[in-house]
Amino acid sequence: MNIKIVYVGLAIVGLFIGSNCAKEIKTDDTIEVACALDAKLCPDGTSVGRDPYNNCEFEPCPIEIVCIDDVKICQDGSAVARDPYNNCAFKPCPIED
């Protein structure tokens, strides 16, 4: 069975289950959050589940940003690349002592 078919099936099931479906479960003196076990299909073909620490919202899809492959030379002579998790801005230079 193709794994993408399984992910699509899980995503479709999630649509029928409802939006967040968060349920609080009290065990001893702690409260745990149980989220629906559905999945969201990301544009790159991967899937993500729900985050019990974020009101059962879906985890973010992997970042698909590809930055230009150039470097910045720092004052200490080291080089830093661009950061796809920060809108392709250069990573910070090391702090000089």
C-alpha positions, 0 to 999 in steps of 0.5 A: 500500500502506498504510504501517501494514500495512507496519509491522504486517508488520515487527512480525510478522516481528520476532516470528518472528526472535526477541528481540534477535538482536544480532550482533557484527561485528569490523571492524579493531580495532572491534566493531560490533553489528548488530541485527535489522531488525524494528520495534515498532508503538507505540500512536500508530501509529508504529514504532521500531527496535532500538538497537545501543547498548542491547543491541538493545532497542527504542527507546522509543515517542514520549511520548503525555503531554499536560500541562495548559497552564499556566505557572509564573512564576519569580522573574525574571518569566519563565514556564516550562511543564510538561515532558511528558518529566518527568511534567508537572512544571514545567521549571526556572526560569532560574538567576538571577545 
